[in-house]
């Protein structure tokens, strides 16, 4: 009789365990089904927030128009040549025109951009050799920026930034470009945290000389106003084979005093002379003790300035240190996604300096 009880007890326990096992499997199946259904119903925008904590701020046309400030720094640089290039004759006319320069971003365009950013973050997180720090960097600035949509004529269709807003061309919302996006994020970074770049620019040969240079009185008014690089006082130093230094003022100079568009420019380098307590042009000395002047030598097209292109690469349009480092940010993104051994050749001393500096900053702060 006792053996019967023992066998019955063992069989009962086995049936109980089997029943619990199948109930558990059923619960897991239901959970997986619910997860699948939930994921299939989750929009890219929701997934962007769920997985990365990001909700992109999109400005409508009215919100974006508030970025146009008549007495702001950007409008202060709108002299007659810059007004003419923008099809205006006065600040008042430009202000009225630019207040109407934005379009609303459609829900479909927001979906396209959210999907683009979601995929970009996945690429960065999964393929970058410095995925954690670089991912954290991009996340930080995604939480800072907003995005606005420009009418096709605003700044001749060139993407740019105002305050913490990236102003993109209408085509970008149909076919977002990764490198353009990181380029503009870099400009927000430069504006919001300029000290992060303070030590980099001298390493790249740039020197800030905050006074008007004698001889450039007729050149300054022809310099194109750039919202992402408004300072006209940056100089660049080149070195020859004998390690002698030459100072250059570099700018995007209008071809005429009354240009018809922002494209009526040449990127030019103007060779400067200097004197001061630490010697003349060509000596190391102390830059801050030098007095610079321009003796009307023929300007050099930036694309023909070999010292510049050999150091920075073939990037003559990126004449300002803000533009040059934003271009390097594009290269950095491509390297991190595609790997160093991709088909792009970034073997330039300027980029190597930027890359080392930027990676050190990522490791230190992100």
C-alpha positions as CSV (number, residue, x, y, z in Angstrom):
1,X,0.0,0.0,0.0
2,X,2.9,2.4,0.9
3,X,4.5,1.8,-2.6
4,X,1.2,2.8,-4.3
5,X,1.1,6.0,-2.3
6,X,4.7,6.9,-3.1
7,X,4.2,6.2,-6.9
8,X,1.0,8.3,-6.8
9,X,2.8,11.1,-5.1
10,X,5.7,11.1,-7.6
11,X,3.2,11.0,-10.6
12,X,1.3,13.9,-9.0
13,X,4.4,16.0,-8.6
14,X,5.5,15.3,-12.2
15,X,2.1,16.3,-13.5
16,X,2.2,19.5,-11.4
17,X,5.6,20.4,-12.7
18,X,4.6,19.6,-16.3
19,X,1.5,21.8,-16.0
20,X,3.5,24.6,-14.5
21,X,6.1,24.3,-17.3
22,X,3.4,24.6,-20.0
23,X,1.7,27.5,-18.2
24,X,5.0,29.3,-18.0
25,X,5.7,28.7,-21.6
26,X,2.3,30.1,-22.5
27,X,2.9,33.2,-20.4
28,X,6.3,33.7,-22.2
29,X,4.7,33.3,-25.6
30,X,2.0,35.8,-24.7
31,X,4.7,38.3,-23.5
32,X,6.7,37.8,-26.7
33,X,3.5,38.3,-28.8
34,X,2.6,41.4,-26.9
35,X,6.2,42.7,-27.3
36,X,6.1,42.0,-31.0
37,X,2.7,43.7,-31.3
38,X,3.9,46.7,-29.3
39,X,7.2,47.0,-31.3
40,X,5.2,46.8,-34.6
41,X,3.0,49.6,-33.4
42,X,5.8,51.8,-32.0
43,X,6.7,54.7,-34.3
44,X,10.3,55.6,-34.9
45,X,9.7,58.8,-32.9
46,X,8.6,56.7,-29.9
47,X,11.4,54.3,-30.3
48,X,13.9,57.2,-30.5
49,X,12.6,58.3,-27.1
50,X,12.3,54.8,-25.6
51,X,15.8,53.6,-26.7
52,X,17.7,56.8,-26.6
53,X,15.8,59.3,-24.5
54,X,15.5,61.7,-27.5
55,X,12.6,63.8,-28.7
56,X,13.7,66.1,-31.4
57,X,12.3,69.6,-31.1
58,X,10.9,70.9,-34.4
59,X,10.1,74.6,-34.9
60,X,7.1,75.7,-36.9
61,X,7.5,78.7,-39.1
62,X,6.4,81.2,-36.4
63,X,8.7,79.8,-33.8
64,X,11.6,79.8,-36.3
65,X,10.9,83.4,-37.3
66,X,11.7,84.4,-33.7
67,X,15.3,83.5,-34.4
68,X,15.6,86.5,-36.6
69,X,16.7,89.3,-34.3
70,X,17.1,92.7,-35.9
71,X,19.7,93.9,-33.3
72,X,21.4,90.5,-33.0
73,X,25.0,89.8,-33.8
74,X,24.2,88.3,-37.2
75,X,22.4,91.3,-38.5
76,X,25.1,93.6,-37.3
77,X,27.4,92.2,-40.0
78,X,24.9,93.0,-42.8
79,X,26.7,95.8,-44.6
80,X,25.7,97.0,-48.1
81,X,27.5,94.2,-49.9
82,X,25.9,91.5,-47.7
83,X,22.5,93.1,-48.1
84,X,22.8,93.3,-51.9
85,X,23.8,89.6,-52.0
86,X,20.6,88.8,-50.2
87,X,18.5,90.9,-52.5
88,X,17.9,93.8,-50.1
89,X,18.9,97.4,-49.8
90,X,18.3,98.0,-46.0
91,X,18.4,96.2,-42.7
92,X,14.6,96.8,-42.4
93,X,13.9,95.1,-45.7
94,X,16.2,92.2,-44.8
95,X,14.5,91.8,-41.4
96,X,11.0,91.7,-43.0
97,X,12.2,89.3,-45.6
98,X,13.9,86.9,-43.2
99,X,11.0,86.9,-40.8
100,X,9.1,85.1,-43.6
101,X,12.0,82.7,-44.5
102,X,10.7,79.5,-42.8
103,X,8.2,76.8,-43.6
104,X,6.4,74.4,-41.3
105,X,7.8,70.9,-41.1
106,X,5.2,68.3,-42.1
107,X,4.4,65.2,-39.9
108,X,5.8,63.1,-42.7
109,X,9.1,65.0,-42.8
110,X,9.3,64.7,-39.0
111,X,8.9,60.9,-39.4
112,X,11.6,60.8,-42.0
113,X,14.1,62.8,-39.8
114,X,13.3,60.8,-36.7
115,X,13.8,57.6,-38.6
116,X,17.1,59.0,-40.0
117,X,18.3,60.0,-36.5
118,X,17.3,56.6,-35.0
119,X,19.3,54.7,-37.6
120,X,22.2,57.1,-37.2
121,X,22.4,56.4,-33.5
122,X,22.2,52.7,-34.1
123,X,25.1,52.9,-36.5
124,X,27.2,55.0,-34.1
125,X,26.4,52.7,-31.2
126,X,27.1,49.5,-33.0
127,X,30.0,50.2,-35.3
128,X,32.1,52.9,-33.8
129,X,35.3,51.9,-32.1
130,X,34.7,54.7,-29.6
131,X,30.9,54.0,-29.6
132,X,30.2,54.9,-26.0
133,X,31.8,58.3,-25.8
134,X,30.9,59.4,-29.3
135,X,27.3,58.1,-28.9
136,X,27.1,60.1,-25.6
137,X,28.4,63.2,-27.4
138,X,25.8,63.0,-30.2
139,X,23.1,62.3,-27.6
140,X,24.0,65.4,-25.6
141,X,23.7,67.8,-28.5
142,X,20.6,66.1,-29.9
143,X,19.0,67.1,-26.5
144,X,20.2,70.6,-27.0
145,X,19.2,71.4,-30.6
146,X,16.0,72.2,-32.4
147,X,15.4,72.0,-36.2
148,X,13.8,74.5,-38.5
149,X,13.0,74.3,-42.2
150,X,14.1,77.2,-44.5
151,X,12.5,78.4,-47.6
152,X,14.7,77.6,-50.6
153,X,16.2,81.1,-51.0
154,X,17.3,81.6,-47.3
155,X,21.1,82.0,-47.3
156,X,21.0,80.6,-50.9
157,X,19.9,77.3,-49.6
158,X,22.9,76.7,-47.3
159,X,22.2,75.0,-44.0
160,X,23.3,77.0,-41.0
161,X,22.6,77.6,-37.3
162,X,21.0,80.3,-35.3
163,X,21.4,80.1,-31.5
164,X,20.7,76.4,-30.8
165,X,18.6,75.8,-33.9
166,X,19.8,74.0,-37.1
167,X,18.2,75.6,-40.1
168,X,18.1,73.0,-42.9
169,X,17.2,73.2,-46.6
170,X,13.9,71.7,-47.7
171,X,15.6,68.9,-49.6
172,X,17.3,67.7,-46.4
173,X,13.9,66.8,-44.9
174,X,13.3,64.4,-47.8
175,X,16.8,62.9,-47.9
176,X,18.6,63.7,-44.7
177,X,22.4,63.9,-45.0
178,X,24.5,62.5,-42.1
179,X,27.6,64.6,-42.6
180,X,25.6,67.8,-43.0
181,X,23.8,67.1,-39.7
182,X,27.0,66.5,-37.8
183,X,28.5,69.6,-39.4
184,X,25.7,71.7,-38.1
185,X,25.7,70.1,-34.7
186,X,29.4,71.1,-34.5
187,X,28.4,74.7,-35.1
188,X,25.9,74.5,-32.2
189,X,28.7,73.0,-30.0
190,X,31.1,75.8,-31.1
191,X,28.6,78.5,-30.2
192,X,27.4,77.0,-26.9
193,X,30.8,75.8,-25.6
194,X,33.5,77.9,-27.3
195,X,36.1,77.0,-24.7
196,X,36.0,73.4,-25.9
197,X,37.7,74.7,-29.1
198,X,40.0,77.3,-27.5
199,X,43.1,75.1,-27.4
200,X,42.4,73.4,-30.7
201,X,42.5,76.4,-33.1
202,X,46.0,77.4,-32.2
203,X,47.1,73.8,-32.8
204,X,45.7,74.1,-36.3
205,X,47.7,77.3,-36.9
206,X,44.9,79.8,-36.3
207,X,45.6,83.0,-34.4
208,X,43.0,85.5,-33.2
209,X,44.0,89.1,-33.8
210,X,41.1,91.2,-32.5
211,X,41.9,94.5,-34.2
212,X,41.4,95.8,-37.7
213,X,44.4,95.3,-39.9
214,X,45.8,98.3,-41.7
215,X,45.4,97.8,-45.5
216,X,42.3,95.6,-45.2
217,X,39.9,98.6,-45.0
218,X,38.5,97.9,-48.5
219,X,38.4,94.1,-47.9
220,X,36.5,93.8,-44.7
221,X,33.3,95.2,-46.2
222,X,33.4,92.6,-49.0
223,X,33.7,89.7,-46.6
224,X,30.6,87.5,-46.7
225,X,28.7,87.3,-43.5
226,X,28.5,83.8,-42.2
227,X,26.2,83.0,-39.2
228,X,28.4,80.1,-38.2
229,X,31.7,82.0,-38.4
230,X,31.1,85.7,-38.0
231,X,34.6,86.7,-36.6
232,X,36.7,88.4,-39.3
233,X,39.8,88.5,-37.1
234,X,41.2,85.0,-37.5
235,X,44.6,84.7,-39.1
236,X,46.3,81.5,-40.2
237,X,50.0,80.8,-40.0
238,X,51.9,78.7,-42.5
239,X,55.5,77.4,-42.3
240,X,57.9,76.9,-45.1
241,X,60.7,74.3,-45.3
242,X,62.9,76.6,-43.2
243,X,60.2,76.8,-40.5
244,X,59.7,80.5,-41.3
245,X,56.2,81.7,-40.6
246,X,53.8,83.5,-43.0
247,X,50.6,85.1,-41.7
248,X,47.5,85.0,-43.9
249,X,44.1,86.6,-43.6
250,X,41.5,84.4,-45.2
251,X,38.0,85.2,-46.2
252,X,35.1,84.7,-48.6
253,X,35.3,87.9,-50.6
254,X,32.6,89.2,-52.8
255,X,33.6,89.9,-56.4
256,X,31.9,93.2,-56.5
257,X,30.5,95.8,-54.0
258,X,27.0,95.0,-55.2
259,X,26.9,91.2,-55.5
260,X,23.7,89.6,-56.8
261,X,24.0,86.4,-54.7
262,X,25.9,84.8,-51.8
263,X,27.7,82.8,-54.4
264,X,29.4,85.8,-56.0
265,X,32.6,85.3,-53.9
266,X,36.1,83.9,-54.1
267,X,37.8,82.2,-51.2
268,X,41.0,84.2,-50.9
269,X,44.1,84.3,-48.8
270,X,45.9,87.6,-48.3
271,X,49.5,87.5,-47.2
272,X,50.3,89.9,-44.3
273,X,53.4,91.6,-43.1
274,X,54.1,92.3,-39.5
275,X,56.4,94.0,-37.1
276,X,56.7,94.1,-33.3
277,X,59.0,93.7,-30.3
278,X,59.5,90.0,-31.2
279,X,60.6,90.5,-34.7
280,X,59.2,90.8,-38.2
281,X,57.1,88.4,-40.3
282,X,58.8,85.1,-40.5
283,X,60.0,84.9,-37.0
284,X,58.3,82.9,-34.2
285,X,58.1,85.6,-31.6
286,X,54.9,86.3,-29.7
287,X,51.9,86.8,-31.9
288,X,50.2,89.1,-29.4
289,X,53.1,91.6,-29.7
290,X,53.0,91.8,-33.5
291,X,51.3,94.5,-35.6
292,X,49.9,93.2,-38.8
293,X,49.4,95.1,-42.1
294,X,48.5,94.3,-45.7
295,X,50.7,95.8,-48.4
296,X,48.3,95.1,-51.3
297,X,50.1,92.0,-52.6
298,X,48.0,90.0,-55.1
299,X,45.5,87.8,-53.2
300,X,46.0,84.0,-53.5
301,X,43.0,81.8,-54.3
302,X,42.7,79.6,-51.3
303,X,42.6,76.5,-53.5
304,X,46.0,77.5,-54.8
305,X,47.5,78.0,-51.3
306,X,49.5,74.7,-51.1
307,X,50.5,75.2,-47.5
308,X,46.8,75.4,-46.7
309,X,45.6,72.5,-48.8
310,X,48.5,70.2,-47.8
311,X,47.8,70.8,-44.2
312,X,43.9,70.7,-44.2
313,X,43.1,68.8,-47.3
314,X,41.3,70.0,-50.3
315,X,38.7,72.0,-48.3
316,X,39.2,75.6,-49.6
317,X,35.5,76.5,-48.9
318,X,36.2,75.8,-45.2
319,X,38.1,79.0,-44.7
320,X,37.1,79.9,-41.1
321,X,38.3,77.7,-38.1
322,X,34.6,77.0,-37.3
323,X,34.0,75.7,-40.8
324,X,37.2,73.8,-40.9
325,X,36.5,71.9,-37.7
326,X,32.9,71.3,-38.7
327,X,34.2,69.7,-41.9
328,X,36.6,67.5,-39.8
329,X,33.5,66.5,-37.7
330,X,32.0,65.1,-41.0
331,X,35.2,63.1,-41.6
332,X,35.2,61.8,-38.0
333,X,31.6,60.6,-38.4
334,X,32.4,58.8,-41.6
335,X,35.5,57.1,-40.0
336,X,33.5,56.0,-37.0
337,X,30.7,54.5,-39.2
338,X,32.7,53.1,-42.1
339,X,36.0,52.5,-40.3
340,X,39.4,54.0,-40.8
341,X,40.2,51.8,-43.8
342,X,37.4,53.3,-45.9
343,X,38.0,54.7,-49.4
344,X,38.3,58.3,-48.1
345,X,41.8,59.7,-47.6
346,X,41.9,61.9,-44.5
347,X,45.7,61.6,-44.1
348,X,46.3,65.3,-43.4
349,X,48.1,66.8,-40.5
350,X,45.3,69.2,-39.7
351,X,42.7,66.4,-39.4
352,X,45.1,64.2,-37.4
353,X,45.5,67.1,-34.9
354,X,41.7,67.6,-34.7
355,X,41.0,63.8,-34.3
356,X,43.4,63.4,-31.4
357,X,42.1,66.5,-29.7
358,X,38.4,65.5,-30.2
359,X,39.0,62.0,-29.0
360,X,40.7,63.3,-25.9
361,X,37.7,65.5,-25.3
362,X,35.3,62.6,-25.8
363,X,37.2,60.5,-23.3
364,X,37.4,63.3,-20.8
365,X,33.9,64.7,-20.9
366,X,31.7,62.0,-22.4
